[in-house]
Amino acid sequence: MLRIFQQIALWEAISTVILFFIAMPLKYFADVPEAVRIAGSIHGFLVVLFLIFLIMCWQSYNWKLSRVVKYLVLSVIPVISFWIERDVKREIALGYRG
């Protein structure tokens, strides 16, 4: 489960970059509003998955509430999920199996 959460954090961060730096400029500078609708839907889906797996990992790995809150707060800052992904990747390397 930890590996899945790591991948979701990575893809959520990538989707943020795509949304902000590709889809939004396409919408506002090239009059292609579909770009934001598609990228925004994908990003929204990944955010929901991120939250579900954050709660699941909290329960399964007995994470401290402070860690869960930190990940939750940091996840609303664009592209910080890259840091969360690396933090979870480090935990996997230290021996957690998920």
C-alpha positions as CSV (number, residue, x, y, z in Angstrom):
1,M,0.0,0.0,0.0
2,L,2.9,2.4,0.7
3,R,4.2,1.9,-2.8
4,I,0.8,2.8,-4.2
5,F,0.6,5.9,-2.1
6,Q,4.1,6.9,-3.2
7,Q,3.0,6.5,-6.9
8,I,-0.2,8.5,-6.3
9,A,1.8,11.3,-4.7
10,L,4.1,11.4,-7.7
11,W,1.3,11.4,-10.3
12,E,-0.6,14.0,-8.3
13,A,2.4,16.3,-8.4
14,I,2.9,15.6,-12.1
15,S,-0.8,16.4,-12.8
16,T,-0.4,19.7,-11.0
17,V,2.5,20.7,-13.2
18,I,0.5,19.7,-16.3
19,L,-2.6,21.6,-15.1
20,F,-0.7,24.8,-14.2
21,F,1.9,24.9,-16.8
22,I,0.3,23.3,-19.9
23,A,-3.5,23.2,-19.5
24,M,-4.1,26.6,-18.0
25,P,-1.9,28.5,-20.5
26,L,-3.8,26.6,-23.3
27,K,-7.1,27.7,-21.8
28,Y,-6.2,31.4,-21.3
29,F,-3.7,32.0,-24.2
30,A,-4.9,29.6,-26.9
31,D,-8.6,29.5,-26.1
32,V,-8.6,25.7,-25.4
33,P,-10.8,25.4,-22.3
34,E,-11.0,21.6,-22.8
35,A,-7.4,21.3,-21.6
36,V,-8.3,22.5,-18.1
37,R,-11.4,20.4,-18.0
38,I,-9.5,17.2,-18.8
39,A,-6.3,17.9,-16.8
40,G,-8.4,19.3,-13.9
41,S,-10.5,16.1,-13.8
42,I,-7.5,13.9,-13.8
43,H,-5.8,16.0,-11.1
44,G,-9.0,16.0,-9.0
45,F,-9.3,12.2,-9.2
46,L,-5.6,11.9,-8.1
47,V,-6.2,14.3,-5.2
48,V,-9.1,12.1,-4.0
49,L,-7.0,9.0,-4.3
50,F,-4.1,10.7,-2.5
51,L,-6.5,11.5,0.4
52,I,-7.9,8.0,0.5
53,F,-4.5,6.4,0.5
54,L,-3.2,8.9,3.1
55,I,-5.9,7.8,5.5
56,M,-5.3,4.1,4.7
57,C,-1.6,4.4,5.3
58,W,-2.2,6.3,8.5
59,Q,-4.3,3.4,9.7
60,S,-2.2,0.6,8.4
61,Y,1.2,1.9,9.4
62,N,0.2,3.7,12.6
63,W,1.5,7.0,11.4
64,K,1.4,9.9,13.9
65,L,-1.4,12.4,13.4
66,S,1.2,15.1,12.9
67,R,2.7,13.3,9.9
68,V,-0.8,12.9,8.3
69,V,-1.6,16.6,8.9
70,K,1.8,17.6,7.5
71,Y,1.2,15.5,4.3
72,L,-2.3,16.9,4.1
73,V,-1.3,20.5,4.4
74,L,1.7,20.1,2.1
75,S,-0.4,18.4,-0.5
76,V,-2.4,21.6,-1.2
77,I,0.8,23.5,-2.1
78,P,1.4,23.0,-5.8
79,V,4.1,20.3,-6.6
80,I,5.0,19.6,-3.0
81,S,3.7,16.1,-3.5
82,F,7.1,15.5,-5.2
83,W,8.6,15.9,-1.7
84,I,5.9,13.7,-0.1
85,E,6.7,11.0,-2.8
86,R,10.4,11.1,-1.9
87,D,9.7,11.0,1.8
88,V,7.5,7.9,1.4
89,K,10.1,6.4,-1.0
90,R,12.7,6.8,1.8
91,E,10.4,5.0,4.2
92,I,10.0,2.1,1.8
93,A,13.8,1.9,1.4
94,L,14.1,1.7,5.2
95,G,12.1,-1.5,5.2
96,Y,8.4,-0.8,5.2
97,R,6.6,-3.2,2.9
98,G,3.3,-2.0,1.4
